[in-house]
Amino acid sequence: MSDTDGRKTLGLGGSRPSNVKQSFSHGRTKNVVVETKRKRVVVPKPGGQKPTGPGAGPVGDPSKRPAGITDAQMERRLKAVQAAKAREAEEAAARLAEEKARAEDRERRRAEIDAKEKADREREESLKAKAEEEAQAKRDAEAAAQAAAAAPAAPAAARPTPNKVAPGPAVRKTERDREETNKKNRTDDRRSGKLTVNQALTGGEGGRQRSMAAMKRKQERQRQKAMGGNVEREKIIREVQLPPAIVVSELAARMAEKTGAVVKALMTNGMMVTQNETIDADTAELIIEEFGHKVVRVSDADVEDVIKEIEDDPKDLVGRPPVITIMGHVDHGKTSLLDAIRNAKVVAGEAGGITQHIGAYQVTTDGGQVLSFLDTPGHAAFTSMRSRGAQVTDIVVLVVAADDAVMPQTIEAIAHAKAAKVPMIVAINKIDKPAADAMKVRTDLLQHEVIVEQMSGEVQDVEVSATTGQGLDQLLEAIALQAELLELKANPNRAAVGAVIEAQLDVGRGPVATVLVQNGTLRQGDIFVVGEQYGKVRALIDDQGNRVKEAGPSVPVEVLGLNGTPEAGDVLNVTSTEAQAREIADYRASAAKDKRAAAGAATTLEQLMANAKANEDISELPILLKADVQGSAEAIVQAMEKIGNDEVRVRVLHSGVGAITETDVGLAEASGAPIMGFNVRANASARNTANQKGVEIRYYSVIYDLVDDVKAAASGLLSNEIKENFIGYANIKEVFKVTGIGKVAGCLVTEGVARRSAGVRLLRDNVVIHEGTLKTLKRFKDEVPEVQSGQECGMAFENYEDIRPDDVIEIFTREEVTRTLK
């Protein structure tokens, strides 16, 4: 048996070329040569029997079959082959029918397009022919009139009559020539012939292929032109919001009109302006009405309407944690008490053991209740910071040391709590000390109208010790009871509203604001506006330093993503779009700038001169201040404003948040001011510049030291005080005239001592007649430096001789005393 066994070998042979006609849009076609492979047909070897039917004996030669194939299996296989061939024939017939139907559909669409284009061309040609005939008739009439005027005496029969001239053949010939020229010059939309690669890539003869929509628009324009003109669009009347002043280009955009048309209308009304100039509201209203639109007058402040207070439905309100503010005098144990509650160490992180920032923390009690605490500083310079703490709080915990009782900052905290109209709980701290006297604290509080429960009042008081932990559970129970009475609720399913507790400029993270969410839920990705700044929440960090996705009511978080450092105490509002937030922030910044300019400017020349005259005798100590957080900078500026008197004062040229930069050094050099850094440092370039230019930079971490140093520096500007010390008195008994000296008074020192170097005054009837110095002081005939009380001496005044008996001489010395600011 051979290797092939009578079968044909496999190969690429057997393919035959054929032509396929491709159709494209706009009636374009192309012939493409393709190759069709023939299917291999298995032919049995000669001598084999063909199956004649299902019952026809053995099928094929058993020796030629594959091994293990029976007659029945062979018969089923042959039937399957026959059925497959029948299906292929049916599918081929169906494909041919479908191709024929598609070709007929294409031919029909192509015929419709051709007919439509032909009708359009015939319509255009008829219109052109009609117009040309009219023009030709007009020209013939004009020529006839000119000929009649040139030959008036010619016989009437010899004159050319326009009505009798038959210009038809000539006109028709001209039209045919023109039509043939147009056909040659016209670019037909349908392509003919072969499709080149360049045409396929560029979509046409070197240009972009036009879409069906563009062709329909072109046909519509041609149809409208043939029907006699364009159809005017309906005028859209808009409501134009008009602020007090508006730029011309912005006005055009709000009216959806062309800027050139608006400028032209303004010029027509006598205003020669450009598109970038600003016009007032009255002029803009005239232009808007001229264009047929409606005017809606708005104010610049209307941009804040989007963040107006929204009344929540009582059904949407749910309970929220209370916000508790710890207040009290410095070093009375506020932060230590909060440490004991939090089981954390915060005091260790504060310079000098005093709190200089507002801290915000959340504490979960043993009963599962969440409490939000604000720890405010107790130093006198942080009054405004404590005031902000009272504005956002629900409950005030007044910490009073049992061994120190009520102090100045305690009184301030009571005033802030009363002004904020929030309930108060008194925590009598340091009860474990031997000198503790809780009853004295309760008695002192009576003077400030704070009546505790033990004194038959309504204010809860708890004796606690931050060191031993005594009374902490009772304090938390008192807070929970007070919160339950307040029934604090908020709607978490709304746009967030919060208050900025503290703000700072972090080197690695940018502007960071500590925000206490008061209502709604602040989420990552929210767009917000806070004071004169805006931004998008890039990250939220809780009091433990962990990143969170959202913060609900009464939750303090650090917000990252601001475009600038806000002021502590600003309100944060979430807006729907960044454009709204930017517009509100720009409006607030502009309003604040105008307010500062109005406050700093003298309204009249008289006021300006009065201010200059009042300030000419006052010495100023200029300083530059940079702090780590906004609240500290504000507190230090307020402390600086209190330093000084009628002769000297401290002037803060610039205060800011963040590191000391070269710009600060340049400003300090120009103004001759030192730079005070509170918990911040100068960068390398700023240090080098300061060393080169001799600018002093001082660093502080405790506000006491900064205030004391500035006070000492300001005291150096004060002039020294001259103090007089009276050292003796002498009575004139006789007056002698001595040659070469003049009048000499014979005196008796009645009190103290008379010195030659001291100053003297001459008193007559207790009225000062003369003040000067002594020319001579003699005891008998000798010149002496001083004369003691009870002794006689001779005195002569320098450049003064009007002395009489019974006059009194007052002897005194002067000394300079250095003054300091209180």
C-alpha positions in Angstrom: 0.0 0.0 0.0 1.4 3.4 -0.9 1.8 6.3 1.4 -0.9 8.3 -0.3 -3.3 5.4 -0.4 -5.1 6.9 -3.5 -5.8 10.2 -1.8 -4.8 13.7 -3.0 -2.1 15.5 -1.0 -3.0 18.7 0.9 -1.8 22.0 -0.5 -2.7 25.5 -1.5 -3.5 24.5 -5.0 -7.0 24.5 -6.3 -7.8 28.2 -5.7 -9.3 30.2 -8.5 -9.3 34.0 -9.0 -12.6 35.8 -9.2 -13.8 39.5 -9.3 -16.1 41.1 -6.7 -17.7 44.4 -7.1 -17.5 46.6 -4.0 -20.1 49.5 -3.5 -19.4 52.7 -1.5 -21.5 55.7 -0.5 -22.6 58.3 -3.1 -22.7 55.6 -5.8 -19.0 54.8 -5.8 -18.0 51.2 -6.8 -14.8 49.3 -7.2 -13.8 45.9 -8.7 -11.6 43.8 -6.3 -9.8 40.6 -7.3 -10.3 37.8 -4.7 -9.3 34.1 -4.5 -11.7 31.4 -3.6 -10.5 28.1 -2.3 -12.2 25.0 -3.6 -13.1 22.4 -1.0 -11.4 19.0 -1.2 -13.8 16.2 -2.1 -13.0 12.7 -1.0 -13.5 10.3 -3.9 -13.5 6.5 -3.1 -11.2 4.3 -5.1 -12.4 2.6 -8.2 -14.0 -0.8 -7.6 -15.7 0.4 -4.4 -19.5 0.1 -4.2 -21.6 3.2 -3.8 -24.4 3.1 -1.3 -27.7 2.8 -3.0 -29.9 3.2 0.0 -30.3 2.5 3.6 -30.9 -1.2 3.0 -28.3 -1.7 0.3 -25.8 -4.4 1.5 -22.4 -3.7 2.9 -21.1 -0.2 2.3 -17.7 0.2 0.7 -14.8 -2.1 0.8 -14.1 -3.2 4.4 -10.4 -3.3 3.7 -10.4 0.4 2.6 -12.2 1.6 5.7 -10.6 2.9 8.9 -10.2 0.3 11.5 -13.2 -0.5 13.8 -15.9 1.2 11.5 -19.0 -1.0 10.9 -21.3 -0.8 7.9 -24.0 1.0 10.0 -21.5 3.6 11.2 -20.2 4.1 7.6 -23.7 4.5 6.3 -24.5 7.2 9.0 -21.3 9.0 8.1 -22.3 9.1 4.4 -25.7 10.4 5.3 -24.2 13.1 7.4 -21.9 14.1 4.5 -24.9 14.3 2.2 -26.9 16.4 4.7 -23.9 18.8 5.1 -23.7 19.2 1.3 -27.4 19.9 1.1 -27.1 22.6 3.9 -24.2 24.2 2.1 -26.1 24.4 -1.1 -29.1 25.9 0.7 -26.8 28.5 2.5 -25.2 29.4 -0.8 -28.6 29.9 -2.4 -29.6 32.1 0.6 -26.5 34.1 0.4 -27.0 34.7 -3.4 -30.5 35.8 -2.8 -29.4 38.2 0.0 -26.7 39.7 -2.1 -29.1 40.2 -4.9 -31.6 41.9 -2.6 -28.8 44.2 -1.2 -27.7 45.0 -4.7 -31.2 45.9 -5.7 -31.6 48.1 -2.6 -28.4 49.9 -3.3 -29.4 50.5 -6.9 -32.8 51.7 -5.8 -31.2 54.2 -3.2 -28.7 55.3 -5.7 -31.4 55.9 -8.3 -33.4 57.9 -5.7 -30.4 60.1 -4.8 -29.6 60.6 -8.5 -33.2 61.6 -9.2 -33.2 64.0 -6.3 -29.9 65.6 -7.3 -31.1 65.8 -10.9 -34.3 67.5 -9.9 -32.3 70.0 -7.7 -29.9 70.7 -10.7 -32.8 71.2 -13.1 -34.5 73.5 -10.6 -31.3 75.5 -10.2 -30.7 75.6 -14.0 -34.3 76.8 -14.7 -33.9 79.5 -12.1 -30.6 80.6 -13.6 -32.0 80.5 -17.1 -35.0 82.6 -16.1 -32.7 85.1 -14.4 -30.5 85.3 -17.4 -33.4 85.7 -19.8 -34.7 88.6 -17.7 -31.2 90.2 -17.6 -30.9 89.7 -21.4 -34.2 91.3 -22.0 -33.3 94.2 -19.8 -30.0 94.6 -21.7 -31.8 94.5 -25.1 -34.3 97.1 -24.0 -31.5 99.4 -22.9 -29.7 98.9 -26.2 -32.8 99.6 -28.1 -33.4 102.8 -26.1 -29.9 104.0 -26.8 -30.2 103.2 -30.5 -33.5 105.2 -30.7 -31.9 108.1 -29.0 -28.9 108.1 -31.4 -30.9 108.0 -34.6 -34.2 110.0 -34.1 -34.7 110.8 -37.8 -34.5 107.2 -39.1 -37.7 105.7 -40.5 -39.9 103.9 -38.2 -39.7 100.7 -40.3 -35.9 100.8 -40.2 -35.8 100.9 -36.4 -35.0 97.7 -34.6 -38.1 96.5 -32.7 -37.2 94.6 -29.6 -40.4 92.6 -29.7 -39.7 91.3 -33.2 -36.2 90.2 -32.5 -35.9 86.4 -32.0 -33.0 85.9 -29.6 -34.2 82.5 -28.7 -31.6 80.3 -30.5 -28.7 82.5 -29.5 -29.9 82.5 -25.8 -30.4 78.8 -25.8 -27.0 78.2 -27.3 -25.4 80.4 -24.7 -27.3 78.5 -22.0 -26.1 75.1 -23.4 -22.5 76.3 -23.5 -22.7 77.6 -19.9 -24.3 74.4 -18.7 -21.6 72.3 -20.3 -18.9 74.5 -18.6 -20.6 74.1 -15.3 -20.7 70.4 -15.8 -17.0 70.4 -16.4 -16.2 72.6 -13.5 -18.7 71.0 -11.1 -17.2 68.5 -8.7 -19.6 65.6 -8.6 -20.1 64.1 -5.1 -20.0 60.6 -6.6 -16.7 59.1 -7.5 -16.0 57.0 -10.5 -13.3 54.7 -11.4 -10.7 53.2 -9.1 -10.4 54.2 -5.4 -6.8 55.1 -4.7 -5.0 54.8 -1.4 -4.8 58.6 -1.1 -8.5 59.0 -1.7 -9.3 56.3 0.9 -7.1 57.9 3.6 -8.1 61.6 3.0 -11.7 60.9 2.3 -11.9 62.6 -1.0 -9.8 64.5 -3.4 -7.3 65.7 -0.9 -9.9 66.9 1.7 -12.0 65.5 4.5 -15.1 63.4 3.4 -18.4 65.2 4.0 -20.9 63.5 6.3 -24.5 62.8 5.4 -25.6 65.5 7.8 -23.5 68.1 6.1 -24.9 67.1 2.7 -28.5 67.3 4.1 -27.7 70.8 5.5 -26.3 71.8 2.1 -29.4 70.6 0.3 -31.7 72.3 2.8 -29.8 75.6 2.2 -30.2 75.2 -1.6 -33.9 74.4 -1.3 -34.4 77.5 0.9 -32.4 79.7 -1.5 -34.5 78.3 -4.5 -37.7 79.1 -2.6 -36.7 82.7 -2.2 -34.7 83.5 1.0 -33.6 82.4 4.5 -36.0 81.6 7.3 -35.5 83.8 10.4 -34.9 82.0 13.6 -37.2 82.7 16.5 -35.8 85.2 19.0 -35.1 83.6 22.4 -35.9 86.0 25.3 -33.7 85.4 28.3 -33.7 86.6 31.9 -30.4 88.3 32.4 -29.1 88.6 36.0 -27.6 92.1 36.4 -25.2 92.9 39.3 -24.4 96.6 40.2 -21.4 96.5 37.7 -20.7 94.2 34.9 -18.0 93.7 32.2 -19.2 94.2 28.6 -18.1 90.7 27.5 -19.8 89.1 30.5 -23.0 91.0 29.6 -22.9 89.7 26.1 -22.4 86.2 27.3 -25.3 86.4 29.7 -27.5 87.6 26.8 -26.1 85.0 24.4 -25.4 87.9 22.0 -22.3 88.7 20.0 -19.8 90.9 21.9 -19.4 93.1 18.8 -23.1 93.7 18.7 -23.2 94.8 22.3 -20.2 97.1 21.9 -21.9 98.6 18.8 -25.1 99.2 20.7 -23.1 100.9 23.5 -21.4 103.1 20.9 -24.7 104.0 19.4 -25.8 105.2 22.8 -22.7 107.4 23.1 -20.5 105.2 25.2 -17.1 104.4 23.5 -16.1 101.3 25.5 -14.3 98.0 24.7 -15.3 94.5 25.7 -13.1 94.5 28.7 -14.5 97.6 30.3 -17.0 97.7 33.1 -20.4 99.5 32.8 -22.9 100.4 35.5 -26.2 98.6 36.0 -28.4 101.3 34.5 -26.5 101.4 31.3 -26.5 97.6 31.1 -30.3 97.6 31.7 -30.8 99.8 28.7 -28.7 97.6 26.5 -30.5 94.4 27.7 -34.0 96.0 27.0 -32.7 97.1 23.6 -31.9 93.5 22.7 -35.3 92.4 23.9 -34.3 90.5 27.1 -35.6 90.7 30.6 -33.6 92.3 33.4 -33.2 90.7 36.9 -31.4 93.0 39.3 -29.1 91.1 41.7 -26.5 92.2 44.3 -23.0 90.9 44.7 -24.0 89.5 48.1 -26.5 87.3 46.4 -23.7 84.8 45.7 -24.0 83.7 49.3 -27.7 82.8 48.9 -26.6 79.2 48.0 -25.3 78.7 51.6 -28.3 80.2 53.4 -29.4 78.4 56.6 -31.7 75.5 55.7 -34.4 74.5 58.2 -34.2 70.8 58.8 -37.3 68.6 59.0 -37.7 67.3 62.6 -38.2 63.8 61.1 -34.6 63.9 59.8 -32.9 64.9 63.1 -31.0 62.3 65.0 -29.1 62.5 68.3 -25.5 63.8 68.2 -22.7 63.8 70.7 -22.4 66.9 72.9 -19.5 69.4 72.5 -17.8 70.2 75.8 -15.4 73.0 76.2 -12.9 72.9 79.1 -12.3 76.5 80.4 -10.5 78.1 83.4 -7.5 79.9 84.6 -4.0 79.1 83.5 -2.4 76.2 85.4 -5.6 75.2 87.0 -5.3 71.7 85.4 -7.7 71.9 82.4 -5.5 69.9 80.1 -4.4 67.5 82.8 -8.1 66.8 83.6 -8.7 66.1 80.0 -5.6 63.9 79.9 -7.0 61.8 82.7 -10.3 61.4 80.8 -8.5 60.5 77.6 -5.7 58.5 79.2 -3.3 60.4 77.0 -0.5 62.9 77.5 -1.0 66.2 75.9 0.6 68.6 78.4 4.0 67.1 77.6 3.7 68.3 74.1 3.0 71.9 75.0 5.9 74.3 75.6 6.2 75.3 79.2 3.3 73.0 80.3 0.6 75.5 79.1 -1.9 74.9 76.3 -1.3 77.4 73.5 -3.7 75.9 70.9 -7.3 74.8 70.9 -7.3 71.0 71.0 -10.3 69.0 69.8 -10.7 65.4 71.0 -13.4 62.7 71.2 -13.8 60.5 74.2 -16.0 57.4 74.6 -17.3 56.8 78.1 -17.7 53.4 79.8 -21.4 53.6 79.0 -20.7 53.9 75.3 -21.6 57.6 75.0 -19.3 59.7 72.7 -18.2 63.1 74.0 -16.4 65.8 71.9 -14.0 67.9 74.0 -12.4 71.3 73.2 -9.5 72.3 75.3 -8.9 76.0 75.3 -5.9 77.9 76.6 -6.2 79.7 79.9 -3.6 82.5 79.4 -4.9 86.0 79.2 -3.6 86.5 75.6 -5.9 83.7 74.4 -9.2 85.5 75.3 -10.4 85.5 71.7 -9.6 81.8 71.3 -11.6 81.0 74.4 -14.4 83.1 73.1 -14.5 81.0 69.9 -14.5 77.9 71.9 -17.6 79.1 73.8 -19.5 79.8 70.5 -19.3 76.3 69.2 -19.9 74.4 72.4 -22.9 72.9 74.1 -21.6 72.5 77.6 -18.8 74.4 79.5 -16.8 72.7 82.1 -15.3 75.4 84.3 -12.1 74.1 86.0 -11.2 75.9 89.2 -8.2 74.9 91.4 -9.3 74.1 94.9 -6.1 75.7 96.3 -6.3 78.8 94.1 -10.0 79.6 93.9 -11.4 82.1 91.3 -8.8 83.9 89.2 -9.0 86.5 86.4 -9.2 84.1 83.6 -11.9 82.1 85.5 -14.0 85.3 85.5 -13.5 85.7 81.8 -14.5 82.1 81.1 -17.7 82.7 83.2 -18.4 85.7 81.1 -17.9 83.8 77.8 -20.1 81.0 78.9 -22.9 83.4 79.9 -22.5 85.3 76.6 -22.8 82.0 74.7 -25.9 81.0 76.8 -24.6 77.5 77.4 -25.0 75.5 80.6 -22.0 75.2 82.9 -20.5 72.5 85.1 -18.0 73.4 87.7 -15.1 71.0 88.2 -13.2 71.8 91.4 -9.8 70.4 90.6 -6.7 69.6 92.7 -9.0 68.4 95.5 -6.2 66.0 96.7 -3.9 68.9 97.7 -3.5 69.7 101.4 -4.4 73.4 100.8 -7.6 72.5 98.9 -10.7 74.4 100.0 -13.7 73.5 97.8 -16.1 75.6 99.9 -14.1 78.7 99.3 -14.4 78.0 95.5 -18.1 77.7 95.8 -18.3 80.9 97.9 -16.1 82.9 95.4 -18.3 81.8 92.5 -21.3 83.4 94.3 -19.8 86.8 93.6 -20.0 86.1 89.9 -23.6 84.8 90.0 -22.6 81.1 89.6 -24.6 79.3 92.2 -23.7 75.6 92.5 -26.1 72.9 93.7 -24.6 72.7 97.2 -25.4 76.4 97.6 -29.0 75.7 96.5 -28.3 76.6 92.9 -28.7 74.9 89.5 -25.1 74.6 88.4 -23.6 71.1 88.9 -20.3 71.0 90.7 -17.9 68.0 91.0 -14.8 67.7 93.1 -12.1 66.0 91.0 -8.4 65.3 90.9 -6.6 64.9 87.6 -3.7 63.3 89.4 -5.5 60.6 91.3 -8.5 60.3 89.1 -10.9 61.1 91.9 -14.4 62.2 90.8 -13.8 61.7 87.0 -16.8 59.2 86.8 -19.0 61.7 88.5 -17.9 64.4 86.1 -18.7 62.3 83.1 -22.1 61.4 84.6 -22.8 65.1 85.1 -21.9 65.8 81.5 -24.1 63.0 80.2 -27.0 64.1 82.4 -26.7 67.7 81.1 -26.4 66.5 77.5 -29.6 64.4 78.0 -31.5 67.4 79.2 -30.4 69.5 76.2 -31.7 66.8 73.7 -29.0 67.6 71.1 -29.9 66.6 67.6 -28.7 67.2 64.0 -29.4 66.1 60.5 -26.4 64.0 59.2 -28.0 63.7 55.7 -27.3 67.2 54.4 -24.5 69.4 53.3 -22.0 69.9 56.1 -21.7 73.1 58.2 -18.8 73.5 60.6 -16.7 76.0 62.5 -12.9 76.3 62.2 -11.4 75.8 65.6 -7.8 76.3 64.5 -5.9 76.7 61.2 -2.2 76.4 60.4 0.1 76.2 57.4 1.9 72.8 57.4 5.1 72.5 55.4 4.3 69.1 54.0 0.5 69.2 53.9 -0.3 72.8 53.1 -3.1 74.8 54.8 -4.7 72.6 57.4 -7.9 73.6 59.3 -9.2 71.9 62.5 -13.0 71.9 61.9 -15.8 70.9 64.2 -18.7 69.7 62.1 -21.9 71.2 63.6 -24.5 69.8 61.1 -24.5 67.5 58.2 -21.7 65.1 57.2 -18.4 66.3 55.7 -17.1 63.7 53.2 -13.8 63.3 51.3 -14.2 65.0 47.9 -16.7 67.7 49.1 -16.2 71.2 47.7 -16.5 73.9 50.4 -16.0 77.5 51.2 -14.6 78.7 54.5 -14.3 82.5 55.1 -12.2 84.0 52.3 -10.8 80.5 51.3 -12.3 77.6 49.4 -11.2 74.1 48.4 -12.0 70.4 48.0 -11.6 68.0 50.8 -8.5 66.0 50.0 -8.3 64.2 53.3 -10.0 64.1 56.7 -7.9 63.2 59.8 -9.4 62.5 63.2 -8.0 63.4 66.6 -6.1 60.1 66.7 -4.3 60.9 63.5 -6.2 58.3 61.4 -7.6 59.1 58.0 -11.4 58.9 57.8 -13.8 59.0 54.8 -16.4 61.2 56.5 -17.2 63.2 59.7 -20.7 63.6 61.1 -22.1 66.2 63.5 -20.0 67.1 66.6 -16.9 65.3 65.1 -13.6 67.3 65.1 -11.4 66.6 62.1 -8.4 68.1 60.3 -9.3 69.2 56.8 -6.7 69.2 54.0 -7.3 70.7 50.6 -7.7 74.4 51.2 -6.2 77.0 48.8 -5.2 79.2 51.7 -5.2 79.4 55.5 -8.6 80.5 56.9 -9.2 82.5 60.0 -9.9 80.7 63.2 -13.6 81.0 63.8 -14.7 81.0 60.2 -17.7 78.9 59.2 -17.3 76.1 56.7 -20.1 75.5 54.2 -20.2 72.8 51.5 -21.3 73.9 48.1 -22.4 72.0 45.0 -19.8 73.3 42.5 -16.3 74.7 42.7 -17.4 77.7 40.7 -19.9 78.7 43.5 -17.2 78.2 46.2 -14.7 80.3 44.2 -17.2 83.1 43.6 -18.3 83.3 47.3 -14.6 83.3 48.4 -13.7 86.1 45.9 -16.7 88.2 47.0 -15.8 87.8 50.7 -12.1 88.6 50.0 -13.1 91.7 48.1 -15.5 92.9 50.8 -12.9 92.4 53.5 -10.3 94.3 51.5 -12.8 97.2 51.0 -13.6 97.2 54.7 -9.9 97.3 55.7 -9.2 100.1 53.3 -12.2 102.1 54.6 -11.1 101.6 58.2 -7.6 102.6 57.6 -8.2 105.7 55.4 -8.9 109.1 56.9 -12.1 110.5 55.5 -11.1 114.2 55.6 -7.9 116.3 55.4 -8.6 117.6 59.0 -8.7 114.0 60.3 -5.5 113.1 58.4 -3.6 116.1 59.9 -5.0 115.4 63.4 -3.8 111.8 63.2 -0.3 112.9 62.0 0.0 115.4 64.8 -1.1 112.9 67.4 1.4 110.4 66.2 4.4 112.6 65.8 5.3 112.5 69.5 4.7 108.7 69.8 7.6 106.3 69.3 6.8 103.0 67.6 8.4 99.6 67.9 7.8 97.8 64.6 7.8 94.0 64.6 7.1 91.1 62.2 5.3 88.1 63.6 5.1 84.6 62.2 3.3 81.8 64.2 2.5 78.2 63.7 -1.3 78.5 63.8 -3.8 81.3 63.1 -5.1 81.4 66.7 -1.7 81.9 68.3 -0.9 84.7 65.8 -4.2 86.4 66.5 -3.7 86.1 70.3 -0.1 87.5 70.1 -1.2 90.5 67.9 -3.9 91.3 70.5 -1.3 91.2 73.3 1.0 93.5 71.3 -1.8 96.0 70.9 -2.1 96.3 74.7 1.6 97.1 75.1 2.4 100.8 75.2 1.2 104.2 76.5 1.0 107.8 75.3 4.7 107.8 74.4 5.5 104.4 72.9 3.5 101.6 71.2 4.2 98.3 69.4 3.2 98.1 65.8 2.8 94.7 64.1 3.7 95.4 60.5 2.8 91.9 59.4 1.5 88.7 61.0 1.1 85.4 59.3 1.2 81.6 59.6 4.1 79.4 58.5 7.8 79.5 58.3 9.9 82.7 58.0 10.7 83.4 54.4 13.0 85.7 52.4 10.0 88.0 51.8 9.6 88.5 55.6 13.3 89.3 55.9 13.1 91.8 53.0 10.1 93.5 54.7 11.9 93.5 58.1 15.0 95.1 56.5 13.0 97.8 54.8 11.2 98.7 58.0 14.0 98.1 60.5 11.9 95.7 62.5 12.9 92.4 64.2 11.2 89.2 63.3 9.4 87.2 66.0 8.9 83.5 65.3 6.4 81.7 67.5 6.9 77.9 67.2 8.3 78.4 63.6 11.7 78.7 62.1 13.3 80.4 59.2 14.3 78.4 56.1 17.9 78.3 55.0 17.7 81.0 52.4 15.9 83.3 54.8 18.6 82.7 57.5 21.4 83.5 55.0 19.6 86.7 53.9 19.0 87.8 57.4 22.7 87.3 58.3 23.8 89.3 55.3 21.3 92.2 55.9 21.6 92.2 59.7 18.0 91.4 60.4 17.3 90.0 63.9 15.2 86.9 64.1 14.1 85.7 67.5 12.4 82.3 68.2 9.9 81.7 71.0 7.8 78.8 72.1 6.1 80.3 75.1 3.9 83.4 74.8 5.1 84.8 78.2 8.7 85.1 77.0 7.7 86.8 73.7 5.4 89.4 75.4 8.1 90.2 78.1 10.8 90.7 75.5 8.7 93.0 73.3 7.7 94.9 76.5 11.3 95.3 77.5 12.2 96.5 74.0 9.4 99.0 73.9 10.5 100.2 77.3 13.8 101.1 75.8 12.1 103.7 73.7 10.8 105.6 76.7 12.8 108.7 77.8 14.4 108.4 81.2 12.5 110.0 84.1 14.3 112.9 86.0 13.9 112.5 89.7 14.7 115.3 92.2 16.0 114.6 95.7 15.8 117.5 98.2 19.0 117.4 100.3 18.8 120.7 102.3 17.4 124.1 103.1 19.1 127.4 104.1 17.8 130.8 105.3 19.5 134.0 104.2 20.3 136.2 107.2 22.3 139.0 105.6 23.4 140.1 102.1 27.0 141.3 101.5 28.6 142.8 98.5 32.1 141.4 97.9 34.5 142.9 95.3 35.1 140.6 92.4 32.3 138.2 93.3 29.2 140.4 93.7 26.4 139.8 96.2 27.0 137.0 98.7 24.3 135.7 101.0 25.1 134.9 104.6 23.0 131.8 105.3 22.2 129.3 108.0 21.7 125.7 106.9 18.5 124.8 108.6 17.9 121.3 107.3 20.0 118.7 105.5 23.2 119.6 103.8 24.3 122.3 101.3 26.5 121.0 98.5 28.5 123.0 96.0 27.7 120.7 93.1 23.9 120.6 93.8 21.2 122.6 92.2 19.6 125.5 94.1 16.3 127.4 94.0 15.6 130.8 95.5 12.2 130.9 97.3 10.6 134.2 98.3 7.3 133.8 100.2 7.3 130.1 99.1 7.4 131.2 95.4 10.3 130.1 93.2 12.2 133.2 92.1 15.3 131.6 90.5 16.7 128.2 89.7 20.3 127.6 89.0 23.7 126.6 90.4 26.0 128.0 93.1 29.0 130.1 92.1 30.7 129.8 95.5 30.1 128.0 98.8 32.4 129.3 101.7 32.8 128.5 105.3 34.4 131.6 106.7 37.0 132.4 104.1 37.6 128.9 102.8 35.8 127.3 99.8 34.2 124.0 101.0 32.3 121.3 99.0 29.4 121.1 101.5 28.1 122.5 104.7 26.1 120.5 107.3 22.9 121.5 109.0 23.1 124.1 111.8 26.2 125.8 110.4 26.6 129.2 108.8 28.1 129.7 105.3 28.2 132.1 102.4 26.6 131.4 99.0 26.7 133.3 95.8 24.4 132.4 92.8 25.7 132.0 89.2 24.6 134.9 87.1 22.0 136.1 89.7 22.2 138.8 92.4 18.6 139.7 93.3 18.8 138.1 96.8 17.3 139.5 100.0 17.3 138.7 103.6 14.7 136.1 104.8 14.8 134.4 101.4 15.0 130.6 101.5 17.5 128.6 99.5 16.4 125.0 98.4 19.2 122.6 97.6 18.5 119.5 95.5 20.1 116.9 93.3 18.8 115.3 90.0 19.0 111.6 88.9 17.7 109.8 85.9 15.4 106.8 86.5 14.8 104.2 83.7 11.1 103.8 82.9 9.4 100.5 82.0 6.0 99.7 80.6 3.5 98.1 82.9 
